[in-house]
Amino acid sequence: MSTKLIRLNQVIARTGLSRSRIYQYISEDKFPSNVSLGGRSVAWVDSEISAWIENVIGQRDSNLLYGYDIN
């Protein structure tokens, strides 16, 4: 299995989060950290972003299962 790195624009497109929200969640340990590519370039591990998305969906489904509104 190969590990794929994705850039910020792809993370934004996949998650629907803004740049500032991504970095806020990282600082709160609620989102996968980025990987330095040297200089000011960073990327994220694609499988970690996929796992985060699945976790968010799972939390939503758990809340609906138990009758809680997550809004």
mmCIF file of the N, C-alpha and C atoms, coordinates in Angstrom:
data_MODEL
# 
_entry.id   MODEL 
# 
loop_
_atom_site.group_PDB 
_atom_site.id 
_atom_site.type_symbol 
_atom_site.label_atom_id 
_atom_site.label_alt_id 
_atom_site.label_comp_id 
_atom_site.label_asym_id 
_atom_site.label_entity_id 
_atom_site.label_seq_id 
_atom_site.pdbx_PDB_ins_code 
_atom_site.Cartn_x 
_atom_site.Cartn_y 
_atom_site.Cartn_z 
_atom_site.occupancy 
_atom_site.B_iso_or_equiv 
_atom_site.pdbx_formal_charge 
_atom_site.auth_seq_id 
_atom_site.auth_comp_id 
_atom_site.auth_asym_id 
_atom_site.auth_atom_id 
_atom_site.pdbx_PDB_model_num 
ATOM 1   N N  . MET A 1 1  ? 0.841   -1.185 0.000  1.00 0.00 ? 1  MET A N  1 
ATOM 2   C CA . MET A 1 1  ? 0.000   0.000  0.000  1.00 0.00 ? 1  MET A CA 1 
ATOM 3   C C  . MET A 1 1  ? 0.882   1.243  0.000  1.00 0.00 ? 1  MET A C  1 
ATOM 4   N N  . SER A 1 2  ? 0.586   2.176  -0.871 1.00 0.00 ? 2  SER A N  1 
ATOM 5   C CA . SER A 1 2  ? 1.364   3.403  -0.914 1.00 0.00 ? 2  SER A CA 1 
ATOM 6   C C  . SER A 1 2  ? 0.636   4.506  -0.146 1.00 0.00 ? 2  SER A C  1 
ATOM 7   N N  . THR A 1 3  ? 1.422   5.364  0.451  1.00 0.00 ? 3  THR A N  1 
ATOM 8   C CA . THR A 1 3  ? 0.866   6.481  1.202  1.00 0.00 ? 3  THR A CA 1 
ATOM 9   C C  . THR A 1 3  ? 0.858   7.701  0.294  1.00 0.00 ? 3  THR A C  1 
ATOM 10  N N  . LYS A 1 4  ? -0.295  8.321  0.178  1.00 0.00 ? 4  LYS A N  1 
ATOM 11  C CA . LYS A 1 4  ? -0.454  9.482  -0.679 1.00 0.00 ? 4  LYS A CA 1 
ATOM 12  C C  . LYS A 1 4  ? -0.569  10.734 0.172  1.00 0.00 ? 4  LYS A C  1 
ATOM 13  N N  . LEU A 1 5  ? 0.117   11.781 -0.233 1.00 0.00 ? 5  LEU A N  1 
ATOM 14  C CA . LEU A 1 5  ? 0.012   13.072 0.430  1.00 0.00 ? 5  LEU A CA 1 
ATOM 15  C C  . LEU A 1 5  ? -0.837  14.001 -0.427 1.00 0.00 ? 5  LEU A C  1 
ATOM 16  N N  . ILE A 1 6  ? -1.676  14.777 0.237  1.00 0.00 ? 6  ILE A N  1 
ATOM 17  C CA . ILE A 1 6  ? -2.514  15.728 -0.481 1.00 0.00 ? 6  ILE A CA 1 
ATOM 18  C C  . ILE A 1 6  ? -2.283  17.132 0.068  1.00 0.00 ? 6  ILE A C  1 
ATOM 19  N N  . ARG A 1 7  ? -2.445  18.096 -0.795 1.00 0.00 ? 7  ARG A N  1 
ATOM 20  C CA . ARG A 1 7  ? -2.205  19.491 -0.429 1.00 0.00 ? 7  ARG A CA 1 
ATOM 21  C C  . ARG A 1 7  ? -3.466  20.128 0.140  1.00 0.00 ? 7  ARG A C  1 
ATOM 22  N N  . LEU A 1 8  ? -3.310  21.328 0.683  1.00 0.00 ? 8  LEU A N  1 
ATOM 23  C CA . LEU A 1 8  ? -4.392  22.017 1.389  1.00 0.00 ? 8  LEU A CA 1 
ATOM 24  C C  . LEU A 1 8  ? -5.650  22.164 0.533  1.00 0.00 ? 8  LEU A C  1 
ATOM 25  N N  . ASN A 1 9  ? -5.508  22.539 -0.726 1.00 0.00 ? 9  ASN A N  1 
ATOM 26  C CA . ASN A 1 9  ? -6.699  22.720 -1.569 1.00 0.00 ? 9  ASN A CA 1 
ATOM 27  C C  . ASN A 1 9  ? -7.512  21.435 -1.683 1.00 0.00 ? 9  ASN A C  1 
ATOM 28  N N  . GLN A 1 10 ? -6.839  20.288 -1.732 1.00 0.00 ? 10 GLN A N  1 
ATOM 29  C CA . GLN A 1 10 ? -7.539  19.014 -1.787 1.00 0.00 ? 10 GLN A CA 1 
ATOM 30  C C  . GLN A 1 10 ? -8.211  18.698 -0.451 1.00 0.00 ? 10 GLN A C  1 
ATOM 31  N N  . VAL A 1 11 ? -7.553  19.038 0.659  1.00 0.00 ? 11 VAL A N  1 
ATOM 32  C CA . VAL A 1 11 ? -8.144  18.825 1.986  1.00 0.00 ? 11 VAL A CA 1 
ATOM 33  C C  . VAL A 1 11 ? -9.405  19.673 2.125  1.00 0.00 ? 11 VAL A C  1 
ATOM 34  N N  . ILE A 1 12 ? -9.338  20.907 1.700  1.00 0.00 ? 12 ILE A N  1 
ATOM 35  C CA . ILE A 1 12 ? -10.493 21.806 1.746  1.00 0.00 ? 12 ILE A CA 1 
ATOM 36  C C  . ILE A 1 12 ? -11.631 21.245 0.909  1.00 0.00 ? 12 ILE A C  1 
ATOM 37  N N  . ALA A 1 13 ? -11.328 20.782 -0.298 1.00 0.00 ? 13 ALA A N  1 
ATOM 38  C CA . ALA A 1 13 ? -12.349 20.238 -1.196 1.00 0.00 ? 13 ALA A CA 1 
ATOM 39  C C  . ALA A 1 13 ? -12.985 18.971 -0.612 1.00 0.00 ? 13 ALA A C  1 
ATOM 40  N N  . ARG A 1 14 ? -12.194 18.107 0.011  1.00 0.00 ? 14 ARG A N  1 
ATOM 41  C CA . ARG A 1 14 ? -12.706 16.843 0.547  1.00 0.00 ? 14 ARG A CA 1 
ATOM 42  C C  . ARG A 1 14 ? -13.517 17.035 1.819  1.00 0.00 ? 14 ARG A C  1 
ATOM 43  N N  . THR A 1 15 ? -13.123 17.985 2.668  1.00 0.00 ? 15 THR A N  1 
ATOM 44  C CA . THR A 1 15 ? -13.769 18.138 3.968  1.00 0.00 ? 15 THR A CA 1 
ATOM 45  C C  . THR A 1 15 ? -14.846 19.213 3.990  1.00 0.00 ? 15 THR A C  1 
ATOM 46  N N  . GLY A 1 16 ? -14.748 20.186 3.117  1.00 0.00 ? 16 GLY A N  1 
ATOM 47  C CA . GLY A 1 16 ? -15.675 21.313 3.148  1.00 0.00 ? 16 GLY A CA 1 
ATOM 48  C C  . GLY A 1 16 ? -15.313 22.350 4.197  1.00 0.00 ? 16 GLY A C  1 
ATOM 49  N N  . LEU A 1 17 ? -14.164 22.149 4.859  1.00 0.00 ? 17 LEU A N  1 
ATOM 50  C CA . LEU A 1 17 ? -13.704 23.099 5.876  1.00 0.00 ? 17 LEU A CA 1 
ATOM 51  C C  . LEU A 1 17 ? -12.896 24.218 5.236  1.00 0.00 ? 17 LEU A C  1 
ATOM 52  N N  . SER A 1 18 ? -12.888 25.368 5.887  1.00 0.00 ? 18 SER A N  1 
ATOM 53  C CA . SER A 1 18 ? -12.048 26.467 5.424  1.00 0.00 ? 18 SER A CA 1 
ATOM 54  C C  . SER A 1 18 ? -10.613 26.261 5.921  1.00 0.00 ? 18 SER A C  1 
ATOM 55  N N  . ARG A 1 19 ? -9.706  26.998 5.331  1.00 0.00 ? 19 ARG A N  1 
ATOM 56  C CA . ARG A 1 19 ? -8.298  26.923 5.741  1.00 0.00 ? 19 ARG A CA 1 
ATOM 57  C C  . ARG A 1 19 ? -8.153  27.243 7.222  1.00 0.00 ? 19 ARG A C  1 
ATOM 58  N N  . SER A 1 20 ? -8.796  28.323 7.656  1.00 0.00 ? 20 SER A N  1 
ATOM 59  C CA . SER A 1 20 ? -8.658  28.727 9.056  1.00 0.00 ? 20 SER A CA 1 
ATOM 60  C C  . SER A 1 20 ? -9.261  27.695 10.012 1.00 0.00 ? 20 SER A C  1 
ATOM 61  N N  . ARG A 1 21 ? -10.373 27.075 9.621  1.00 0.00 ? 21 ARG A N  1 
ATOM 62  C CA . ARG A 1 21 ? -10.997 26.060 10.469 1.00 0.00 ? 21 ARG A CA 1 
ATOM 63  C C  . ARG A 1 21 ? -10.108 24.820 10.563 1.00 0.00 ? 21 ARG A C  1 
ATOM 64  N N  . ILE A 1 22 ? -9.464  24.433 9.470  1.00 0.00 ? 22 ILE A N  1 
ATOM 65  C CA . ILE A 1 22 ? -8.546  23.291 9.490  1.00 0.00 ? 22 ILE A CA 1 
ATOM 66  C C  . ILE A 1 22 ? -7.430  23.538 10.494 1.00 0.00 ? 22 ILE A C  1 
ATOM 67  N N  . TYR A 1 23 ? -6.801  24.703 10.423 1.00 0.00 ? 23 TYR A N  1 
ATOM 68  C CA . TYR A 1 23 ? -5.702  24.997 11.343 1.00 0.00 ? 23 TYR A CA 1 
ATOM 69  C C  . TYR A 1 23 ? -6.191  25.156 12.787 1.00 0.00 ? 23 TYR A C  1 
ATOM 70  N N  . GLN A 1 24 ? -7.407  25.660 12.967 1.00 0.00 ? 24 GLN A N  1 
ATOM 71  C CA . GLN A 1 24 ? -7.984  25.744 14.317 1.00 0.00 ? 24 GLN A CA 1 
ATOM 72  C C  . GLN A 1 24 ? -8.175  24.338 14.878 1.00 0.00 ? 24 GLN A C  1 
ATOM 73  N N  . TYR A 1 25 ? -8.757  23.450 14.078 1.00 0.00 ? 25 TYR A N  1 
ATOM 74  C CA . TYR A 1 25 ? -8.963  22.067 14.519 1.00 0.00 ? 25 TYR A CA 1 
ATOM 75  C C  . TYR A 1 25 ? -7.645  21.360 14.804 1.00 0.00 ? 25 TYR A C  1 
ATOM 76  N N  . ILE A 1 26 ? -6.619  21.634 14.021 1.00 0.00 ? 26 ILE A N  1 
ATOM 77  C CA . ILE A 1 26 ? -5.296  21.045 14.288 1.00 0.00 ? 26 ILE A CA 1 
ATOM 78  C C  . ILE A 1 26 ? -4.798  21.505 15.652 1.00 0.00 ? 26 ILE A C  1 
ATOM 79  N N  . SER A 1 27 ? -4.933  22.796 15.938 1.00 0.00 ? 27 SER A N  1 
ATOM 80  C CA . SER A 1 27 ? -4.452  23.322 17.221 1.00 0.00 ? 27 SER A CA 1 
ATOM 81  C C  . SER A 1 27 ? -5.245  22.758 18.396 1.00 0.00 ? 27 SER A C  1 
ATOM 82  N N  . GLU A 1 28 ? -6.483  22.335 18.145 1.00 0.00 ? 28 GLU A N  1 
ATOM 83  C CA . GLU A 1 28 ? -7.333  21.742 19.189 1.00 0.00 ? 28 GLU A CA 1 
ATOM 84  C C  . GLU A 1 28 ? -7.246  20.212 19.198 1.00 0.00 ? 28 GLU A C  1 
ATOM 85  N N  . ASP A 1 29 ? -6.326  19.648 18.416 1.00 0.00 ? 29 ASP A N  1 
ATOM 86  C CA . ASP A 1 29 ? -6.171  18.191 18.281 1.00 0.00 ? 29 ASP A CA 1 
ATOM 87  C C  . ASP A 1 29 ? -7.453  17.512 17.806 1.00 0.00 ? 29 ASP A C  1 
ATOM 88  N N  . LYS A 1 30 ? -8.185  18.173 16.921 1.00 0.00 ? 30 LYS A N  1 
ATOM 89  C CA . LYS A 1 30 ? -9.423  17.630 16.368 1.00 0.00 ? 30 LYS A CA 1 
ATOM 90  C C  . LYS A 1 30 ? -9.282  17.259 14.896 1.00 0.00 ? 30 LYS A C  1 
ATOM 91  N N  . PHE A 1 31 ? -8.082  17.404 14.347 1.00 0.00 ? 31 PHE A N  1 
ATOM 92  C CA . PHE A 1 31 ? -7.858  17.174 12.918 1.00 0.00 ? 31 PHE A CA 1 
ATOM 93  C C  . PHE A 1 31 ? -6.429  16.681 12.736 1.00 0.00 ? 31 PHE A C  1 
ATOM 94  N N  . PRO A 1 32 ? -6.193  15.826 11.748 1.00 0.00 ? 32 PRO A N  1 
ATOM 95  C CA . PRO A 1 32 ? -4.828  15.319 11.528 1.00 0.00 ? 32 PRO A CA 1 
ATOM 96  C C  . PRO A 1 32 ? -3.828  16.448 11.255 1.00 0.00 ? 32 PRO A C  1 
ATOM 97  N N  . SER A 1 33 ? -2.644  16.308 11.812 1.00 0.00 ? 33 SER A N  1 
ATOM 98  C CA . SER A 1 33 ? -1.581  17.286 11.586 1.00 0.00 ? 33 SER A CA 1 
ATOM 99  C C  . SER A 1 33 ? -1.028  17.149 10.176 1.00 0.00 ? 33 SER A C  1 
ATOM 100 N N  . ASN A 1 34 ? -0.459  18.228 9.708  1.00 0.00 ? 34 ASN A N  1 
ATOM 101 C CA . ASN A 1 34 ? 0.154   18.194 8.391  1.00 0.00 ? 34 ASN A CA 1 
ATOM 102 C C  . ASN A 1 34 ? 1.594   17.677 8.471  1.00 0.00 ? 34 ASN A C  1 
ATOM 103 N N  . VAL A 1 35 ? 2.161   17.411 7.312  1.00 0.00 ? 35 VAL A N  1 
ATOM 104 C CA . VAL A 1 35 ? 3.525   16.913 7.183  1.00 0.00 ? 35 VAL A CA 1 
ATOM 105 C C  . VAL A 1 35 ? 4.327   17.969 6.433  1.00 0.00 ? 35 VAL A C  1 
ATOM 106 N N  . SER A 1 36 ? 5.463   18.344 6.964  1.00 0.00 ? 36 SER A N  1 
ATOM 107 C CA . SER A 1 36 ? 6.311   19.329 6.294  1.00 0.00 ? 36 SER A CA 1 
ATOM 108 C C  . SER A 1 36 ? 6.983   18.703 5.082  1.00 0.00 ? 36 SER A C  1 
ATOM 109 N N  . LEU A 1 37 ? 6.924   19.414 3.966  1.00 0.00 ? 37 LEU A N  1 
ATOM 110 C CA . LEU A 1 37 ? 7.587   18.968 2.745  1.00 0.00 ? 37 LEU A CA 1 
ATOM 111 C C  . LEU A 1 37 ? 8.856   19.769 2.488  1.00 0.00 ? 37 LEU A C  1 
ATOM 112 N N  . GLY A 1 38 ? 9.202   20.623 3.428  1.00 0.00 ? 38 GLY A N  1 
ATOM 113 C CA . GLY A 1 38 ? 10.376  21.482 3.286  1.00 0.00 ? 38 GLY A CA 1 
ATOM 114 C C  . GLY A 1 38 ? 9.950   22.900 2.966  1.00 0.00 ? 38 GLY A C  1 
ATOM 115 N N  . GLY A 1 39 ? 10.700  23.844 3.470  1.00 0.00 ? 39 GLY A N  1 
ATOM 116 C CA . GLY A 1 39 ? 10.328  25.239 3.277  1.00 0.00 ? 39 GLY A CA 1 
ATOM 117 C C  . GLY A 1 39 ? 8.988   25.511 3.926  1.00 0.00 ? 39 GLY A C  1 
ATOM 118 N N  . ARG A 1 40 ? 8.100   26.131 3.177  1.00 0.00 ? 40 ARG A N  1 
ATOM 119 C CA . ARG A 1 40 ? 6.763   26.417 3.709  1.00 0.00 ? 40 ARG A CA 1 
ATOM 120 C C  . ARG A 1 40 ? 5.705   25.488 3.145  1.00 0.00 ? 40 ARG A C  1 
ATOM 121 N N  . SER A 1 41 ? 6.127   24.431 2.485  1.00 0.00 ? 41 SER A N  1 
ATOM 122 C CA . SER A 1 41 ? 5.194   23.481 1.877  1.00 0.00 ? 41 SER A CA 1 
ATOM 123 C C  . SER A 1 41 ? 4.784   22.404 2.877  1.00 0.00 ? 41 SER A C  1 
ATOM 124 N N  . VAL A 1 42 ? 3.485   22.163 2.944  1.00 0.00 ? 42 VAL A N  1 
ATOM 125 C CA . VAL A 1 42 ? 2.954   21.113 3.805  1.00 0.00 ? 42 VAL A CA 1 
ATOM 126 C C  . VAL A 1 42 ? 1.921   20.303 3.034  1.00 0.00 ? 42 VAL A C  1 
ATOM 127 N N  . ALA A 1 43 ? 1.649   19.113 3.542  1.00 0.00 ? 43 ALA A N  1 
ATOM 128 C CA . ALA A 1 43 ? 0.627   18.248 2.961  1.00 0.00 ? 43 ALA A CA 1 
ATOM 129 C C  . ALA A 1 43 ? 0.035   17.410 4.085  1.00 0.00 ? 43 ALA A C  1 
ATOM 130 N N  . TRP A 1 44 ? -1.028  16.695 3.771  1.00 0.00 ? 44 TRP A N  1 
ATOM 131 C CA . TRP A 1 44 ? -1.677  15.809 4.730  1.00 0.00 ? 44 TRP A CA 1 
ATOM 132 C C  . TRP A 1 44 ? -1.674  14.400 4.176  1.00 0.00 ? 44 TRP A C  1 
ATOM 133 N N  . VAL A 1 45 ? -1.663  13.431 5.083  1.00 0.00 ? 45 VAL A N  1 
ATOM 134 C CA . VAL A 1 45 ? -1.737  12.032 4.675  1.00 0.00 ? 45 VAL A CA 1 
ATOM 135 C C  . VAL A 1 45 ? -3.184  11.736 4.289  1.00 0.00 ? 45 VAL A C  1 
ATOM 136 N N  . ASP A 1 46 ? -3.380  11.314 3.050  1.00 0.00 ? 46 ASP A N  1 
ATOM 137 C CA . ASP A 1 46 ? -4.711  11.089 2.501  1.00 0.00 ? 46 ASP A CA 1 
ATOM 138 C C  . ASP A 1 46 ? -5.536  10.129 3.357  1.00 0.00 ? 46 ASP A C  1 
ATOM 139 N N  . SER A 1 47 ? -4.946  9.039  3.813  1.00 0.00 ? 47 SER A N  1 
ATOM 140 C CA . SER A 1 47 ? -5.690  8.058  4.607  1.00 0.00 ? 47 SER A CA 1 
ATOM 141 C C  . SER A 1 47 ? -6.125  8.634  5.955  1.00 0.00 ? 47 SER A C  1 
ATOM 142 N N  . GLU A 1 48 ? -5.341  9.558  6.519  1.00 0.00 ? 48 GLU A N  1 
ATOM 143 C CA . GLU A 1 48 ? -5.732  10.192 7.780  1.00 0.00 ? 48 GLU A CA 1 
ATOM 144 C C  . GLU A 1 48 ? -6.930  11.126 7.576  1.00 0.00 ? 48 GLU A C  1 
ATOM 145 N N  . ILE A 1 49 ? -6.964  11.810 6.448  1.00 0.00 ? 49 ILE A N  1 
ATOM 146 C CA . ILE A 1 49 ? -8.105  12.677 6.137  1.00 0.00 ? 49 ILE A CA 1 
ATOM 147 C C  . ILE A 1 49 ? -9.353  11.821 5.917  1.00 0.00 ? 49 ILE A C  1 
ATOM 148 N N  . SER A 1 50 ? -9.195  10.703 5.208  1.00 0.00 ? 50 SER A N  1 
ATOM 149 C CA . SER A 1 50 ? -10.328 9.786  4.997  1.00 0.00 ? 50 SER A CA 1 
ATOM 150 C C  . SER A 1 50 ? -10.851 9.257  6.326  1.00 0.00 ? 50 SER A C  1 
ATOM 151 N N  . ALA A 1 51 ? -9.956  8.889  7.231  1.00 0.00 ? 51 ALA A N  1 
ATOM 152 C CA . ALA A 1 51 ? -10.358 8.382  8.548  1.00 0.00 ? 51 ALA A CA 1 
ATOM 153 C C  . ALA A 1 51 ? -11.085 9.461  9.336  1.00 0.00 ? 51 ALA A C  1 
ATOM 154 N N  . TRP A 1 52 ? -10.619 10.703 9.250  1.00 0.00 ? 52 TRP A N  1 
ATOM 155 C CA . TRP A 1 52 ? -11.272 11.813 9.951  1.00 0.00 ? 52 TRP A CA 1 
ATOM 156 C C  . TRP A 1 52 ? -12.700 11.990 9.425  1.00 0.00 ? 52 TRP A C  1 
ATOM 157 N N  . ILE A 1 53 ? -12.867 11.956 8.105  1.00 0.00 ? 53 ILE A N  1 
ATOM 158 C CA . ILE A 1 53 ? -14.190 12.099 7.504  1.00 0.00 ? 53 ILE A CA 1 
ATOM 159 C C  . ILE A 1 53 ? -15.103 10.972 7.976  1.00 0.00 ? 53 ILE A C  1 
ATOM 160 N N  . GLU A 1 54 ? -14.610 9.741  7.961  1.00 0.00 ? 54 GLU A N  1 
ATOM 161 C CA . GLU A 1 54 ? -15.402 8.602  8.419  1.00 0.00 ? 54 GLU A CA 1 
ATOM 162 C C  . GLU A 1 54 ? -15.794 8.751  9.889  1.00 0.00 ? 54 GLU A C  1 
ATOM 163 N N  . ASN A 1 55 ? -14.878 9.278  10.706 1.00 0.00 ? 55 ASN A N  1 
ATOM 164 C CA . ASN A 1 55 ? -15.162 9.499  12.122 1.00 0.00 ? 55 ASN A CA 1 
ATOM 165 C C  . ASN A 1 55 ? -16.277 10.531 12.310 1.00 0.00 ? 55 ASN A C  1 
ATOM 166 N N  . VAL A 1 56 ? -16.238 11.602 11.535 1.00 0.00 ? 56 VAL A N  1 
ATOM 167 C CA . VAL A 1 56 ? -17.277 12.638 11.626 1.00 0.00 ? 56 VAL A CA 1 
ATOM 168 C C  . VAL A 1 56 ? -18.636 12.042 11.240 1.00 0.00 ? 56 VAL A C  1 
ATOM 169 N N  . ILE A 1 57 ? -18.658 11.233 10.195 1.00 0.00 ? 57 ILE A N  1 
ATOM 170 C CA . ILE A 1 57 ? -19.897 10.589 9.778  1.00 0.00 ? 57 ILE A CA 1 
ATOM 171 C C  . ILE A 1 57 ? -20.380 9.625  10.867 1.00 0.00 ? 57 ILE A C  1 
ATOM 172 N N  . GLY A 1 58 ? -19.455 8.886  11.459 1.00 0.00 ? 58 GLY A N  1 
ATOM 173 C CA . GLY A 1 58 ? -19.811 7.963  12.531 1.00 0.00 ? 58 GLY A CA 1 
ATOM 174 C C  . GLY A 1 58 ? -20.390 8.672  13.738 1.00 0.00 ? 58 GLY A C  1 
ATOM 175 N N  . GLN A 1 59 ? -19.821 9.829  14.091 1.00 0.00 ? 59 GLN A N  1 
ATOM 176 C CA . GLN A 1 59 ? -20.354 10.608 15.206 1.00 0.00 ? 59 GLN A CA 1 
ATOM 177 C C  . GLN A 1 59 ? -21.763 11.090 14.901 1.00 0.00 ? 59 GLN A C  1 
ATOM 178 N N  . ARG A 1 60 ? -21.973 11.534 13.676 1.00 0.00 ? 60 ARG A N  1 
ATOM 179 C CA . ARG A 1 60 ? -23.308 11.977 13.279 1.00 0.00 ? 60 ARG A CA 1 
ATOM 180 C C  . ARG A 1 60 ? -24.305 10.831 13.396 1.00 0.00 ? 60 ARG A C  1 
ATOM 181 N N  . ASP A 1 61 ? -23.928 9.673  12.875 1.00 0.00 ? 61 ASP A N  1 
ATOM 182 C CA . ASP A 1 61 ? -24.822 8.527  12.906 1.00 0.00 ? 61 ASP A CA 1 
ATOM 183 C C  . ASP A 1 61 ? -25.100 8.072  14.339 1.00 0.00 ? 61 ASP A C  1 
ATOM 184 N N  . SER A 1 62 ? -24.099 8.129  15.214 1.00 0.00 ? 62 SER A N  1 
ATOM 185 C CA . SER A 1 62 ? -24.305 7.766  16.616 1.00 0.00 ? 62 SER A CA 1 
ATOM 186 C C  . SER A 1 62 ? -25.273 8.719  17.286 1.00 0.00 ? 62 SER A C  1 
ATOM 187 N N  . ASN A 1 63 ? -25.122 9.997  17.010 1.00 0.00 ? 63 ASN A N  1 
ATOM 188 C CA . ASN A 1 63 ? -26.020 10.985 17.603 1.00 0.00 ? 63 ASN A CA 1 
ATOM 189 C C  . ASN A 1 63 ? -27.446 10.793 17.114 1.00 0.00 ? 63 ASN A C  1 
ATOM 190 N N  . LEU A 1 64 ? -27.619 10.481 15.839 1.00 0.00 ? 64 LEU A N  1 
ATOM 191 C CA . LEU A 1 64 ? -28.962 10.255 15.309 1.00 0.00 ? 64 LEU A CA 1 
ATOM 192 C C  . LEU A 1 64 ? -29.554 8.981  15.875 1.00 0.00 ? 64 LEU A C  1 
ATOM 193 N N  . LEU A 1 65 ? -28.725 7.964  16.067 1.00 0.00 ? 65 LEU A N  1 
ATOM 194 C CA . LEU A 1 65 ? -29.179 6.694  16.609 1.00 0.00 ? 65 LEU A CA 1 
ATOM 195 C C  . LEU A 1 65 ? -29.745 6.872  18.018 1.00 0.00 ? 65 LEU A C  1 
ATOM 196 N N  . TYR A 1 66 ? -29.112 7.730  18.806 1.00 0.00 ? 66 TYR A N  1 
ATOM 197 C CA . TYR A 1 66 ? -29.549 7.937  20.176 1.00 0.00 ? 66 TYR A CA 1 
ATOM 198 C C  . TYR A 1 66 ? -30.492 9.124  20.342 1.00 0.00 ? 66 TYR A C  1 
ATOM 199 N N  . GLY A 1 67 ? -30.920 9.717  19.228 1.00 0.00 ? 67 GLY A N  1 
ATOM 200 C CA . GLY A 1 67 ? -31.920 10.770 19.282 1.00 0.00 ? 67 GLY A CA 1 
ATOM 201 C C  . GLY A 1 67 ? -31.393 12.145 19.625 1.00 0.00 ? 67 GLY A C  1 
ATOM 202 N N  . TYR A 1 68 ? -30.081 12.351 19.491 1.00 0.00 ? 68 TYR A N  1 
ATOM 203 C CA . TYR A 1 68 ? -29.503 13.665 19.782 1.00 0.00 ? 68 TYR A CA 1 
ATOM 204 C C  . TYR A 1 68 ? -29.345 14.446 18.500 1.00 0.00 ? 68 TYR A C  1 
ATOM 205 N N  . ASP A 1 69 ? -29.658 15.711 18.594 1.00 0.00 ? 69 ASP A N  1 
ATOM 206 C CA . ASP A 1 69 ? -29.450 16.626 17.473 1.00 0.00 ? 69 ASP A CA 1 
ATOM 207 C C  . ASP A 1 69 ? -28.070 17.232 17.646 1.00 0.00 ? 69 ASP A C  1 
ATOM 208 N N  . ILE A 1 70 ? -27.194 17.109 16.638 1.00 0.00 ? 70 ILE A N  1 
ATOM 209 C CA . ILE A 1 70 ? -25.819 17.590 16.774 1.00 0.00 ? 70 ILE A CA 1 
ATOM 210 C C  . ILE A 1 70 ? -25.685 19.074 16.459 1.00 0.00 ? 70 ILE A C  1 
ATOM 211 N N  . ASN A 1 71 ? -26.763 19.734 16.115 1.00 0.00 ? 71 ASN A N  1 
ATOM 212 C CA . ASN A 1 71 ? -26.663 21.167 15.794 1.00 0.00 ? 71 ASN A CA 1 
ATOM 213 C C  . ASN A 1 71 ? -26.710 21.986 17.025 1.00 0.00 ? 71 ASN A C  1 
# 
